[in-house]
Every structure is written in structure tokens, then in C-alpha cells.
Amino acid sequence: MTPRERYEEFEKTLLCEYACLAVNSKGRQGTSRKCDLRTEFQRDRDKIIHCNSFRRLKHKTQVFLSPSGDHYRTRLTHTLEVGQIARTIARALRLNEDLTEAIAMGHDLGHTPFGHAGERALNSLCPDGFKHYKQGLRVVELIENNGKGLDLTYEVKDGILKHTNEKAETLEGYVVRYADVIAYINHDIDDSIRGGIITEEDIPKEITDVLGHSKSERITSLVTSIIDKGIYIENGEPTVGMDDTTAKYYNALHSYMLESVYLNPLCKSEESKAQEMLKKLYEHFCRNVYSMPPLYVGLAERYGKERAVCDYISGMTDRYAVDLFADLFIPKDWKVR
């Protein structure tokens, strides 16, 4: 037996009846032969972490635009935290940890520069709208690997597409959805405290008394709630979730963050500038389609210029978008030759 085959047999004995086994994957659209060393989901994880879009996440905004400190989260560090939380839950519930990790690593590949501010800008500009989770699917199917795509399995693509507001077809995908919100609500608190937006003491005491008085305690409370509740049947299907008390105070915490941080004018003071910048870039490339890289010119010919321009802009890092805007629209010093 190859190492892959041995691990596939190991999955059959280790994982619970509701887990998605690698041997039961619905497969890929491509015809690439199986790897002797890795299962299909392990391959997908590796494909994602080695792709260009994954590396660019390190220079994309999570919440705070271009923070001056070294310890604020970026889209990449957020992704790594989601992966860690998702793997902990999956392991405890005996779900497929490799599938869970692959979805977690790929869940934000479609995010724009400047976080959700950039997403809202492109959504208002593109005739078909723009959602980062749908864009993530375009990234792995049409854009990565010089337009060839990553040829991921059906289950990983399903998890990427549905990590925000739909229930994935696998429990592993649904675990990533929970891990995403657990990660961002807690690291956003951490970053907000670091940035002087709030203090730990500002969080309502009735919330912290239940969920915990630190980032570590709150993550532990939320993750433990999901694990302790376990996999249960709802409307005839297996699912996961938090107990009612924990869910109540998690929702209260999210409401507090929405009012105190996510809609705080101090945090959002630069967003309008970023959105205006992306608007001008969008208009420029819609007028000058052939000035985009050849990959995106090809996408314009297949899917229309508006869609291709969104593909191009959404893949940019914050600093690349700023530098490109400056190059296109900011006058340069005139030099006498």
C-alpha cells in the first residue's frame, strides 16, 4: 500500500460516521492522477498554500487599513487562525481534519484589498455584484495557475463558496464557517484594544462573565461549546453549533463589536478614500481593458470587461492598489533631460 492508501484506511477507522472520507470525495473536474503520498484533501491544502493568491493575503486588510504596528492581523494571519480553530474542532469531533484545513486555508482567497470596504466598493460597481466567497471560487477555478485553476475537489470548493452565509454540504465546511466567526470576533477585539479603540473593561460584564475575560478564554469557551454539544441531528441532517447560552452571549458580543468597532468612525475614517480609489481603478481599466495583464484580458473576452476588471482589482494587495493608483493618477516630478 502507498502512504496515501494507508492513510485512507486509517481515516475509515478514526473518523466518525458523519465525516467526509477522502476516498468518498466527489473528485475534481480535471484528470490529474492521484498522489501516492497524500490524500485528495491533503493535496488541496498544499495546492492552496503554494498559490499566489494565498501569499498575497499577507498584504490585505483584515479590519484596520494599513495599520502602523507589526502585530495587527492581516487577511493571512486571520486565515491561519481560522485554520487552527477549525482543526481543533474537527479533531475533537472526529471529522476530516485535512478537508477542514484545506477549506480554511482557501476560504478568503477571493477577498479584495482593503477588506470589506473594498468588497462593498466592487459590489456597487460590478453589474453582477461582487461577493468575496463567490470570487474565491473564480480564483481557484479560473484565475490561479495562470488561468488553469487549482483543480480542487468538489468538497473544498463547496466549503469556500459557502463559508459565509450558506450551509456547506460537508460538516467540515460548516465547521470552518464557525471557526471563521470565532477567529475574527476575537482577534478584532485584540486589535481594537491594541489600537486604543476599546479596552477589555469596555466589553459588557455580562458577556465576559460567560465567555471569558481574555481572547484565549473567549476562544476556548466558544470552541468548547461546539465540541461539547457535538454533532446532532436537525431537520433530519447532522449539524454542529453552540449551546443556547453561549450562542446568546456570542451574538451579544458581535452586536457590541458592530457598534463599538465595525461601525466606529475612528476605525473607518480611511475607508471612503480606499473605496474611491478602487472606483477610479475600476473605471480606468474598463476604459483600458488591454492595459491589464494578458490573463485578465482573456477573462474579459470570455466573461465581459466588468467581471474581468473585478477579477484584476480584487486580486490586488492594499499596497499594490495604492502604488498603481499613484502611478496612474498622481503627477510625477518633471525632470529636465
N, C-alpha and C positions, 0 to 999 in steps of 0.2 A: 504494500500500500504506500502511496505517496504521503508526504506530510499533510497535504490538503485532505486526502481521503481519511486519514486517521482523525483529523480534527472534525471532519463532518460526522464521523461515527461518534466522537466524543460529544458533539452537540446533541445527538439523539439521546444520550444518557443523562446529560447535565441539564438541559433546558426544559422548561415547563411545557405543558401541552398547548399553551397559547402562544408560544414563541414562534417566530418565523425562522425556520431552519434554512441554512444556506442552500442545501440540496433541493429545497422546495421553492426557490426563487422563480419568479415568472421569467427571469432571464433578461437578456439585452437585445436591443434592436440589431446590433452588429453581429458579426460571425466570428469574433476573436476566440481562439481556443482557450480552454481553461488552464489556469496556472497550477503547476504541480505543488507549489509551496503554500499558496494562500487560497482561502475560500473566496467565493464571489464577492461577499460583503467586505472582506479584508482588502481585496483588490480595489474596490470602490473607494474605501477610505484612503488608500495610498494614491489613487488617481487624483483625488481631490486635493490632498495636502501638497502634491507636487505641481499643481496647476498655477498658472499666472494669476488668476482671479483670487485664489486663496492668499497668495503673497501680498497682493495689493490691499488686502483688508487691514494691514498694519498701518496704513496711512489714510484710513477712512474714519470719519467721525462716528462715535457711539452716541454721546449726548452733547458734550461740550465741544464747540467748534474750535479747532486749533488751540487747545489748552497749552499753556506755557510750561507746566510741570511734566516731569517724566513718568509720573505714576497714574495718570488718568487713563481710563480704559479707551481702547480703540476697538474697531469692529473685529479685529483679530483676537485681541485678548478676551473680548466678550465670547467669541466663538469657542475659545479654549475652555473658558469657564462653563459654558453650556455643555461642552463635551464631558467635562469631569463630572458635573452633576448628573447628566443623563446616564453615564456609565455606572455611577453608584446606584442609581435607582434600578437600572436594567439588571445589574448583577444580583442585587438583593431579591428581585422578583423572578430571577432565572429566565430573563428574556435574552435575546441575542445581543450581546454587548457590541459585537462588531458592526452589525446593522445600525444599532443606535448611534455608535460613534461616527459612522460614515454620514448619516443624516445630519448629525450635529455639526460636523466639520463643513458640510455643504449648505447649511440652512440659510446663510446670509450672503452667498456668492453674488446674488443679484442686487445687493444694496448699492445705492448711489453714493457719490461724495456728499458730505455734509449731512449724513444721517437722514432722519425722516423729513427734515426740511427740504433736502434735495429730492426725496421721493414725492413730496407734495408738489414741488415745482414741476417735475416731469409729468406727474399725473394731470396737472392742469393744462399742460402744453400738448401732450400727445393725443391725437384724436381718439385712439383706442384706450386711453388711460394708461397708467403705469402703477404696478404693484411689485414690490421687490421680490415677493415669493414667486410670482409668475416669471419675472425676469430671471430668477435663479434657474428656472427650467430652461429658458432660452440659452443661458450661459453654458450649461452642461450639455445641451443638445446641439446648439448651432454656432456658438462663438468660440469656446475653448478649443485648444489644439488646432489653431489656425483654421477654424471653421468646421473641423471634422467632429467636434464634440468629444466628450469623455466616454461615451458609450457605457453609461452606468446602468445598473439593474433597475428594473421597474420599481422595486420597493424603495430604493434610495431616492429616486426621482419623485415618487409619490410623497415621501416624507418631507422633501424640500418644498414641494408645491403646497403642502397642507400644514406647514408648521405654525401658521398664524391664526387662521380662523376656520379651518375645517378639521374633521377627524380623519387622520391617516388610516389607510387600510390595515396597517400593522400596529400592534401595541407599541412597538419600538418607536414608530413615528410619533405616536401620541405622547410617549414619554419625553421626547425631545421638545414637544410643544410646552409641556410643563416645565422642563428644565430651562427653557428659554426665558420664561417669565420669572422663574425663581432667580436666575442669574441676574437679569437686568434690573429687577427691582432692588436687589441688594447691592449690586456694585454701583448703581446710580445713587443710592443713599451714601455709599462710601465716598464716591467722587464729589457729591454735593457737600458733604461735611468737609472734605479736603479743600474745596473751593470756597468755603465760608458762606454757602447759600443757606444751609441749615446746620443745626447741631444735633447730636444724638438725643439731647434732652428735649428738643422741639417735637420729636415724634410722640404722638399721644400715648400716655402711660398705659391706657387700657389695651393698646396694641402691643407694646413692648412687654407688658406683663405676661402676655400669652405667647408671643412669637420669639421674644428674646431681646436683650439689650445690646447686642452687637451683631455685626454682619455674620459672623460664624454661627452664633446662636440661632439667628433667624433662618439661615440656610438649613441648619440641622433640623429645626422644627418643621419646616415645610417639606423637606425630603423625607423625614421620618414619618410624617403624616401620610404621605403617599405609600410608603413601604408598609406601614402598619395596617393601612386599610386593605392593601393587597389588590389582587386582580379580582374583580367582581362582575357579575352579570347585570347589565342594564339594557332594557328593551331587547332582550334576547341575545345581546352581544357582550363579549368580555371587554372590560374597560378599566381604567385606573383613575384615581382622583384623591383629593384631600378629604379628611373628615369635615363635618359641617362647621365645627367651631374654628378650626384652623382656616378654612376657606373664608369664613366670615371676616376674620381679622386680616387675612391676606388682602381681601377686597378693600377693607378699610385702609390698609397701608397704601394700596395702589391709589385710592382716592386722595389720600394725603399727599402723595408724591405728585399727582397730577396738578393739584392746586399749588403746592409749595415749590415745585421744581419744574415739571414739564411745561407748565404754562407761565412760569415766572419770567417777567420781562427782563430781569437781570441775566438769566440763562439764555434767553432768546434774542438778545439785543443785536446780534450779528446775522441772524437767520435771514432777514429780509434782503441783506446785501448778497448773501450766498444765493438766494433764490433768484434775484435779479441777474446775477452773474450767469447762472445756468440758463436763464431765459435768453440772454444775449448770445450765448454759445449755441443754443438750440436754433435760434433764428439765423445765425451766421451759417451753420452747416446745412440747414435746409436750403439756403440760397446757394451754397457752395458744396454740394454733395461730393464732388470729385476731389475736394481737398482733404477728405477723410482718408485714413489708411485703406488699402485695397480690400481688406476683409469686409469693412463696413460699406464700401461702395457696392460690393457684391450683394450684401444683405439688402441694400437699398433697391437694387434691381429686382430682388426676389420678393421683398415684403413692403416696399414703399419707403420713401426717404424719411418720413417722420419716425417710423419704427426704428430704422437703422440709426438715425441720429440719437434716439434714446438709448439704443444699444451702446453707441460710442460714448456718450456722456456718462451713462450710469456706470461704465467700467472704469472711469477716471478716479484717481485718488484726489483727496482735497487739494494737495499742493500742486498736482499736475493741472487741475482745473484752474487754479489761481494763476499759475505760470502761463498757461495757454491763453487765458483771458488777457493777461498783461501783454503778451506778445501780439495779440490780435487788436487790442483796443487802446492800449496805453502808449502815447507817443514816446519815441526813443530820442535820446540826445542826437543832435545833428553834428556830424564831425566833418571838418574840412579835410579833404584828401591832399 
